[in-house]
Amino acid sequence: MKLPLLLFVSFVLFVGQLPAPAIKEGYVTRSSPTTNTAEIFFPQNPTKAIRLLSYDALGDTNTAILTMLGGTLPLTITGVINITNLVVTANTNVQTNAVAIIQRGDDTIFSVNILFTNQFTNIFFTSNSIVSGVLPTTNDVLWVCTNICTTPIGSNALVAVKAAGSALFAVQRRAPVALRITPSGVNANRIFGSVYYEDNP
């Protein structure tokens, strides 16, 4: 009896360590730690649109800006040359110095800063775009972000700037959303946001 019990406990512990799927239904809230580039992401849901309902943004310098980004053009990654060079079918609408969102098949999501494009298929980005060793892989999706809204938040003795409404920012169905605060003076930027995933009429 000891061996089956040991196997069962091992199985339960293993299952307990599997990553939980991202919540992409109804109301979802996320927050970032205080850091130099504070970011939060809401992965795309293939059948829903996302509305931003509220944000609570904290900047640590007078030039701090809150940027709301929505994916507008999905490009499937067809190859990974190295950690700063991706291959897509066509890079025609990828802009130099733009911020793009990469969403992996497991809903891991992060942003990259585009340095330049080359040979109609290559996209180069900075190595410091990669966080926590999460690398893009083949068949992940890179979202070009041309749906962009910015608002200055500055720094007021580290008092947060807050807003709430029925649709502070919205994206098309199937698109991801990112909120980010840059630049930073003392690595104390922070962002909190709440969205609603809804069915399109």
C-alpha positions in Angstrom: 0.0 0.0 0.0 2.9 2.4 0.6 4.0 2.4 -3.1 0.6 3.4 -4.6 0.2 6.0 -1.9 3.6 7.4 -2.6 2.8 7.5 -6.4 -0.5 9.2 -5.7 1.1 11.9 -3.5 3.8 12.5 -6.1 1.2 12.8 -8.8 -0.8 15.4 -6.8 2.4 17.4 -6.1 3.3 17.3 -9.8 -0.2 18.5 -10.9 -0.1 21.2 -8.2 3.0 22.6 -9.9 1.5 22.9 -13.4 1.0 26.5 -14.5 -2.6 27.7 -14.2 -4.2 28.9 -17.4 -4.7 32.7 -17.7 -8.1 34.0 -16.8 -9.7 35.5 -19.9 -13.3 35.8 -19.0 -15.3 38.6 -17.4 -13.6 40.9 -15.0 -9.9 40.5 -14.6 -7.5 42.6 -12.5 -3.7 42.7 -12.6 -0.9 44.7 -11.0 2.8 45.1 -11.4 5.5 45.3 -8.7 7.3 48.6 -8.4 10.0 48.7 -11.0 11.7 50.8 -13.7 9.3 49.8 -16.5 6.0 48.8 -14.9 3.8 46.6 -17.1 0.7 44.5 -16.9 -0.8 42.4 -19.7 -4.2 40.9 -20.5 -3.8 38.0 -23.0 -6.1 37.9 -26.0 -9.2 35.7 -26.0 -10.1 34.4 -29.5 -13.8 35.1 -29.0 -13.8 38.3 -26.9 -12.9 42.0 -26.9 -11.2 43.7 -23.9 -12.3 47.0 -22.3 -10.1 48.8 -19.8 -12.3 49.8 -16.8 -9.8 51.4 -14.4 -6.2 52.0 -13.7 -4.2 53.1 -10.8 -0.8 54.4 -12.0 2.2 55.5 -9.9 5.1 57.3 -11.6 8.4 58.1 -10.0 9.6 60.9 -12.2 8.1 64.1 -13.6 8.3 62.6 -17.2 6.5 59.4 -16.4 3.9 58.4 -19.0 1.2 55.7 -18.9 0.9 54.0 -22.3 -2.0 51.8 -23.2 -1.3 49.4 -26.0 -3.6 47.2 -28.0 -2.6 44.6 -30.6 -3.8 45.4 -34.1 -1.9 43.0 -36.4 -1.0 39.4 -35.4 2.1 37.9 -37.0 2.9 34.3 -36.3 6.6 33.7 -35.5 7.9 31.2 -38.0 11.5 31.0 -36.7 13.8 32.1 -33.9 17.3 32.9 -35.1 18.5 34.0 -31.6 17.2 35.9 -28.6 17.1 39.2 -30.6 16.1 38.0 -34.1 12.7 36.6 -35.0 11.4 35.5 -38.4 7.8 36.1 -39.5 6.0 35.6 -42.8 6.2 39.4 -43.6 7.4 42.3 -41.5 5.8 45.0 -43.7 3.8 46.7 -40.9 6.4 46.4 -38.1 7.7 49.8 -37.2 11.2 50.6 -35.9 11.2 51.7 -32.3 7.7 50.4 -31.8 6.5 48.3 -28.8 5.0 44.9 -29.7 3.3 42.3 -27.6 4.3 38.6 -27.9 1.8 36.0 -26.7 2.9 32.4 -26.4 0.7 29.4 -26.7 0.5 29.0 -22.9 -0.6 32.6 -22.6 2.7 33.8 -21.3 2.8 37.4 -22.6 5.4 40.1 -22.7 6.5 43.2 -24.7 9.5 43.7 -26.9 11.1 46.9 -28.2 11.6 46.7 -32.0 15.0 47.9 -33.0 14.7 47.3 -36.8 13.5 45.0 -39.5 15.4 43.3 -42.3 14.9 41.1 -45.4 11.1 41.4 -45.4 10.9 38.7 -42.7 13.3 39.5 -39.8 12.4 41.5 -36.7 15.2 42.5 -34.4 14.6 43.6 -30.8 16.6 44.4 -27.7 17.8 41.5 -25.5 16.6 43.4 -22.4 13.1 42.9 -23.7 13.3 39.3 -22.5 12.1 39.0 -18.9 12.7 36.1 -16.6 14.2 34.0 -19.3 11.0 33.8 -21.3 11.9 33.4 -24.9 9.6 33.5 -27.9 9.2 30.3 -29.8 8.0 29.2 -33.2 4.2 29.6 -33.6 4.0 32.3 -30.9 2.2 35.4 -32.0 3.8 38.9 -32.2 1.1 41.6 -32.1 2.0 44.9 -33.8 0.6 47.6 -31.6 -0.8 50.6 -33.5 -3.8 51.1 -31.1 -1.9 53.3 -28.6 -3.1 55.8 -26.1 -0.7 57.8 -23.8 -1.3 60.0 -20.8 1.3 61.8 -18.7 1.2 60.9 -15.0 4.4 62.5 -13.8 5.3 62.2 -10.2 3.5 63.9 -7.3 5.2 62.8 -4.2 4.5 59.2 -5.3 0.7 59.8 -5.3 -1.0 57.5 -7.7 -3.1 58.8 -10.7 -6.4 57.0 -10.9 -9.2 56.7 -13.5 -12.3 54.6 -13.9 -15.1 54.3 -16.5 -17.0 52.0 -18.7 -14.3 52.1 -21.5 -11.1 54.0 -20.8 -9.4 52.0 -23.6 -10.7 49.2 -25.8 -9.3 46.8 -28.4 -10.8 44.7 -31.2 -11.9 41.2 -30.6 -9.0 38.7 -30.3 -6.4 41.4 -29.4 -4.3 41.6 -26.2 -3.8 44.7 -24.1 -0.8 46.0 -22.2 -0.4 48.9 -19.8 3.1 50.3 -19.2 4.8 53.2 -17.3 8.1 54.6 -18.5 10.6 56.1 -17.9 11.8 55.6 -14.3 13.8 57.7 -11.9 14.1 55.5 -8.9 12.6 52.2 -10.1 9.3 52.8 -8.3 6.8 52.9 -11.2 3.7 50.8 -10.5 0.5 50.0 -12.4 -2.8 48.4 -11.4 -5.5 47.8 -13.9 -8.9 46.2 -14.3 -10.5 45.0 -17.6 -13.6 43.3 -18.8 -13.6 40.5 -21.4 -16.8 40.7 -23.3 -18.5 39.0 -26.3 -18.8 41.2 -29.3 -22.5 41.8 -30.3 
